[in-house]
């Protein structure tokens, strides 16, 4: 076995070890995200205060957004037909 081949094999083993470590870290982060989505874990800010409340949108605001999106999509469909 040549020195070059041995060096490449060692580099490959090192990279595979790093990949395994990174895959483990990714799995941990994904499990934490799943916990947060399911509500099992309460998210708080760094200061430890209560989580922020979501803003609610008024019916008028929802209607304006809906009309705007309908108008934009109609313009897109019109541009595609041309």
JOBELZI-V501340 format. One record per residue. N is the residue number from 1. RES is the residue in three letters. PHI is phi in whole degrees, 0 to 359 (NA if undefined). BURIAL is + if it has 9 or more other C-alpha atoms within 8 Angstrom, else -. Layout:
BEGIN
n = (N,N)
res = (RES,RES)
phi = (PHI,PHI)
burial = (BURIAL,BURIAL)
END
This chain:
BEGIN
n = (1,2,3,4,5,6,7,8,9,10,11,12,13,14,15,16,17,18,19,20,21,22,23,24,25,26,27,28,29,30,31,32,33,34,35,36,37,38,39,40,41,42,43,44,45,46,47,48,49,50,51,52,53,54,55,56,57,58,59,60,61,62,63,64,65,66,67,68,69,70,71,72,73,74,75,76,77,78,79,80,81,82)
res = (UNK,UNK,UNK,UNK,UNK,UNK,UNK,UNK,UNK,UNK,UNK,UNK,UNK,UNK,UNK,UNK,UNK,UNK,UNK,UNK,UNK,UNK,UNK,UNK,UNK,UNK,UNK,UNK,UNK,UNK,UNK,UNK,UNK,UNK,UNK,UNK,UNK,UNK,UNK,UNK,UNK,UNK,UNK,UNK,UNK,UNK,UNK,UNK,UNK,UNK,UNK,UNK,UNK,UNK,UNK,UNK,UNK,UNK,UNK,UNK,UNK,UNK,UNK,UNK,UNK,UNK,UNK,UNK,UNK,UNK,UNK,UNK,UNK,UNK,UNK,UNK,UNK,UNK,UNK,UNK,UNK,UNK)
phi = (NA,279,297,296,295,298,296,296,296,295,297,298,297,296,293,295,295,297,300,298,297,294,299,296,295,297,298,297,296,296,293,295,296,298,298,293,292,281,85,288,240,277,269,229,284,299,285,89,281,293,295,291,277,286,280,255,256,289,298,296,295,300,294,298,296,299,296,297,294,299,296,297,294,296,296,296,296,295,292,289,293,288)
burial = (-,-,-,-,-,+,-,-,-,-,-,-,-,-,-,-,-,-,-,-,-,-,-,-,-,-,-,-,-,-,-,-,-,-,+,+,-,-,-,-,-,-,-,+,-,-,-,-,-,-,-,-,-,-,-,-,-,-,-,-,-,+,-,-,-,-,-,-,-,-,-,-,-,-,-,-,-,-,-,-,-,-)
END
